[in-house]
Amino acid sequence: MHRQVWILIMCAGSIMALSVGFRQAMGLFLTPITLDLGLGRGSFALGMGLMNLAWGFGAPIAGAIADRYGAGRVAAVGSLLYAGGLIVMTLSGDGMQLLVGGTLIGLGLSGSGFTVILGTVSRLVTPNKRAQALALASVGGSIGQFLAIPYSHALIDSFGWTLALVILAMSALLIVPLAAGLRGQSPVAQELQSKGARTALKEACQVQGFWLLNAGFFVCGFHLAFVAVHIPAYLADKSFSPWLATAALTTIGLSNIIGSYGFGALGGYFPKKNVLCGIYLCRSLIFLLFLVTPISETTVLIFSAAIGLLWLGTVPLTSGLVGHIFGTQHMSMLFGFVFLGHQFGGFLGAWLAGKIFDTFGSYDAMWWLSIALGLLSAALHLPIKEQPVRLVDIR
């Protein structure tokens, strides 16, 4: 790979380390915010659900803009929205600030998250190196998750949740100078102007695999949002100290570094749909074992390490499938629409878990639902035809 591509990968990974990393740490704020403001967990969960939903709806729009004009400006604007959302969450109120703040964070993530960044990386590498490049860029988000958890925990312990959010907001602004490494018009921008993104989307919707990828990625978002947002509260309910929640999320982030690159690289040697099928089957098995095994500090950390290996391994594989099947010309936009399915799942996973807990006082039903959805997602990937489709030929 050329030096320019390596610079792109480093900037892309650093941006996702900040954006995806801080998003992963939001679960640490659930207990202090709800206790301080006297809110139910459902209120916080709804804010995080709206964050995922706004991220999903914003992703294809941000992706289409990045496809045409380049990712640098999109990422910079995304960082400003991200920081603004974190600041809004610090305002006192009846919970509305959590909804508005979550929405702004989600919109910020749509410009500085997976779809824009990985779409840009996909276009600038050759097909035989694409799996490796996507895996390397995805590792940035994994490293961010690993580092953001102890960083956020230390800020909350030292300064309280309000000032911790302000410091995170200031940290998120580091994305602005990093976005300079992504600046410039996409190499295919002029071709995009003649072909049209709307036509590409219409034609992609005629391919069954496009919808199967959407449905499968929905389950991924459901799993991640449930665990990331609610595992700290789940462990607190089991009378564990807060350090275990931090250790669990940090372990997920550490294992995720290995899993993101490992599964992404496997996609270069084996059919990506088969690797994805295996990931979702393993997730269901891990959830089941965690639910039926007596809980202890050891089992929590084993669960975290195991689920962390499977955490974001789906991202380079799913984005790689989109690029392989539909080409990279409209990559950011098309992956943005697939990612919308992921974020619908994220909204439902974050919100429904809080609703179930507020109603029944337990997360058990949520664990069983996660197991069932993992099995469903594995089955949905099997019919996908992993071969390039010329969009102009399927009209």
Residue pairs with C-beta under 8 A, 6 or more apart in sequence:
1 9
1 125
1 129
1 133
4 124
5 124
5 125
5 133
7 181
8 120
8 121
8 124
8 181
8 182
9 121
9 133
9 136
9 137
10 181
11 178
11 179
11 180
11 181
11 182
12 117
12 118
12 120
12 121
12 137
12 140
12 181
12 182
13 136
13 137
13 138
13 139
13 140
13 141
13 143
14 140
14 178
15 75
15 112
15 117
15 140
15 175
15 178
15 179
15 182
16 112
16 113
16 114
16 117
16 137
16 138
16 140
16 141
16 144
17 140
17 141
17 143
17 144
17 147
17 148
18 79
18 112
18 144
18 171
18 172
18 174
18 175
18 178
19 78
19 79
19 82
19 108
19 109
19 112
19 113
19 141
19 144
19 172
19 175
20 109
20 113
20 114
20 141
20 144
20 145
21 141
21 143
21 144
21 145
21 146
21 147
21 148
21 253
22 82
22 86
22 144
22 148
22 152
22 168
22 171
22 172
23 51
23 105
23 109
24 144
24 145
24 148
24 149
24 228
24 249
24 253
25 148
25 149
25 151
25 152
25 153
25 168
25 249
26 48
26 51
26 228
26 229
27 228
27 229
27 230
27 231
27 232
27 233
27 245
27 249
28 149
28 152
28 153
28 156
28 232
28 245
28 246
28 249
29 44
29 89
29 152
29 156
29 161
29 164
29 165
30 41
30 44
30 45
30 229
30 230
30 232
30 233
31 232
31 233
31 236
31 242
32 156
32 160
32 161
33 39
33 44
33 89
33 98
33 161
34 40
34 41
34 43
34 44
36 161
37 92
37 93
37 94
37 95
39 94
39 95
39 98
40 354
40 358
41 230
41 233
41 354
41 357
41 358
42 351
42 354
42 355
42 357
42 358
43 95
43 98
43 354
44 95
44 98
44 229
44 354
45 229
45 230
45 350
45 351
45 353
45 354
45 355
46 98
46 99
46 102
46 350
46 351
46 354
47 89
47 95
47 98
47 99
47 101
47 102
48 102
48 225
48 229
48 350
48 351
49 102
49 225
49 346
49 347
49 348
49 349
49 350
49 351
50 99
50 102
50 103
50 106
50 347
51 85
51 102
51 103
51 105
51 106
51 109
51 350
52 106
52 221
52 225
52 343
52 344
52 345
52 346
52 347
52 349
52 350
53 106
53 343
53 344
53 346
53 347
54 102
54 103
54 104
54 105
54 106
54 107
54 110
55 105
55 106
55 107
55 109
55 110
55 113
55 339
55 343
55 346
56 106
56 110
56 221
56 339
56 340
56 341
56 342
56 343
56 344
56 346
56 347
57 110
57 340
57 343
58 106
58 107
58 109
58 110
58 111
59 110
59 113
59 114
59 115
59 116
59 335
59 336
59 337
59 339
59 340
59 343
60 115
60 333
60 334
60 336
60 337
60 339
60 340
61 110
61 336
62 74
62 78
62 110
62 111
62 115
62 116
62 332
62 336
63 115
63 116
63 119
63 331
63 332
63 333
63 334
63 335
63 336
64 197
64 330
64 332
64 333
64 336
65 74
66 74
66 116
66 119
66 120
66 186
66 332
67 119
67 186
67 188
67 189
67 192
67 197
67 329
67 330
67 331
67 332
67 333
68 186
68 189
68 192
68 193
68 197
69 185
69 186
69 189
70 120
70 182
70 183
70 184
70 185
70 186
70 189
71 116
71 117
71 119
71 120
71 179
71 182
71 183
71 186
71 332
72 179
72 180
72 181
72 182
72 183
72 184
73 179
73 183
74 111
74 112
74 116
75 111
75 112
75 116
75 117
75 175
75 178
75 179
75 182
76 175
76 176
76 179
77 111
78 107
78 108
78 109
78 110
78 111
78 112
78 113
78 116
78 175
79 108
79 111
79 112
79 172
79 173
79 174
79 175
79 176
79 179
80 108
80 173
80 176
81 104
81 105
81 107
81 108
81 111
82 104
82 105
82 108
82 109
82 112
82 169
82 172
82 175
83 108
83 169
83 170
83 172
83 173
84 104
84 108
84 169
85 100
85 101
85 102
85 103
85 104
85 105
85 106
85 107
85 108
86 101
86 105
86 165
86 166
86 168
86 169
86 172
87 101
87 165
87 166
87 169
88 97
88 100
88 101
88 104
89 97
89 98
89 101
89 102
89 105
89 165
90 97
90 162
90 165
90 166
91 97
91 101
106 343
108 172
110 116
110 336
112 175
112 179
114 138
114 141
114 315
114 319
114 335
114 339
115 319
115 332
115 335
115 336
115 339
116 332
116 336
117 137
117 182
118 134
118 137
118 138
118 315
118 316
118 319
118 331
118 332
118 335
119 319
119 328
119 331
119 332
119 333
119 335
119 336
120 182
120 186
120 332
121 133
121 134
121 137
122 130
122 133
122 134
122 319
122 320
122 323
122 328
122 331
123 186
123 187
123 188
123 328
123 329
123 331
124 187
125 133
127 324
128 268
130 320
130 323
130 324
131 264
131 265
131 267
131 268
131 316
131 320
132 264
132 265
132 268
134 264
134 315
134 316
134 319
134 320
135 260
135 261
135 262
135 263
135 264
135 265
135 267
135 316
136 261
136 264
137 316
138 260
138 261
138 264
138 312
138 315
138 316
139 257
139 260
139 261
141 260
141 312
141 315
142 253
142 256
142 257
142 259
142 260
142 261
142 311
142 312
143 253
143 257
144 253
145 249
145 252
145 253
145 256
145 311
145 312
146 250
146 253
146 254
146 256
146 257
147 253
148 253
149 246
149 249
149 250
149 253
150 246
150 250
152 164
152 168
153 242
153 246
155 163
155 164
155 167
155 168
156 164
158 164
159 167
186 192
188 328
188 329
191 329
192 329
192 330
195 329
197 330
197 333
199 391
200 326
200 329
200 330
200 333
200 334
200 391
201 330
201 333
201 334
201 337
203 391
203 392
203 394
203 395
204 210
204 326
204 330
204 334
204 337
204 391
205 211
206 394
206 395
207 325
207 326
207 389
207 394
208 383
208 384
208 385
209 321
209 325
209 383
209 384
209 385
209 386
210 325
210 326
210 334
210 338
212 380
212 381
212 383
212 384
213 318
213 321
213 322
213 338
213 341
213 384
214 337
214 338
214 340
214 341
215 341
215 377
215 380
216 276
216 280
216 318
216 341
216 377
216 380
216 381
217 314
217 318
217 338
217 339
217 341
217 342
217 345
218 341
218 342
218 344
218 345
218 377
219 280
219 345
219 373
219 374
219 376
219 377
220 280
220 314
220 318
220 342
220 345
220 377
221 341
221 342
221 343
221 344
221 345
221 346
221 347
221 349
222 345
222 346
222 348
222 349
222 370
222 373
223 283
223 345
223 349
223 370
223 373
223 374
224 311
224 346
224 349
225 345
225 346
225 347
225 348
225 349
225 350
225 353
226 349
226 350
226 352
226 353
226 366
226 370
227 252
227 307
228 249
228 252
229 349
229 350
229 353
229 354
230 350
230 353
230 354
230 357
230 363
230 366
231 245
231 248
231 249
232 242
232 245
232 246
232 248
232 249
233 357
234 363
235 244
235 245
235 248
235 300
236 242
236 245
237 363
238 295
240 297
240 300
244 297
244 300
247 300
247 301
247 304
248 300
248 301
248 303
248 304
249 304
251 301
251 304
251 305
251 308
252 304
252 305
252 307
252 308
252 311
253 308
254 305
254 308
255 304
255 305
255 306
255 307
255 308
255 309
255 311
256 308
256 309
256 311
256 312
256 313
258 309
259 308
259 309
259 310
259 311
259 312
259 313
260 311
260 312
260 313
260 315
260 316
262 309
262 313
263 275
263 279
263 310
263 313
263 314
263 316
263 317
264 313
264 315
264 316
264 317
264 320
266 275
267 275
267 316
267 317
267 320
271 386
272 317
272 318
272 320
272 321
272 324
272 386
273 321
273 381
273 382
273 384
273 386
274 381
275 313
275 317
276 314
276 317
276 318
276 321
276 378
276 381
277 378
277 379
277 381
277 382
278 378
279 310
279 313
279 314
279 317
280 374
280 375
280 377
280 378
280 381
281 374
281 375
281 378
282 306
282 310
283 307
283 310
283 370
283 374
284 370
284 371
284 372
284 374
284 375
284 378
286 303
286 306
286 307
286 310
287 307
287 367
287 370
287 371
287 374
288 371
289 303
290 299
290 303
290 367
291 364
291 367
291 368
291 371
293 299
318 335
318 338
319 331
319 335
321 384
321 386
322 331
322 334
322 335
322 338
323 331
323 335
324 386
324 388
325 385
325 386
325 387
325 388
325 389
326 334
326 388
326 389
326 391
327 388
327 391
349 370
352 366
352 369
353 363
353 366
356 362
356 363
356 365
356 366
357 363
357 366
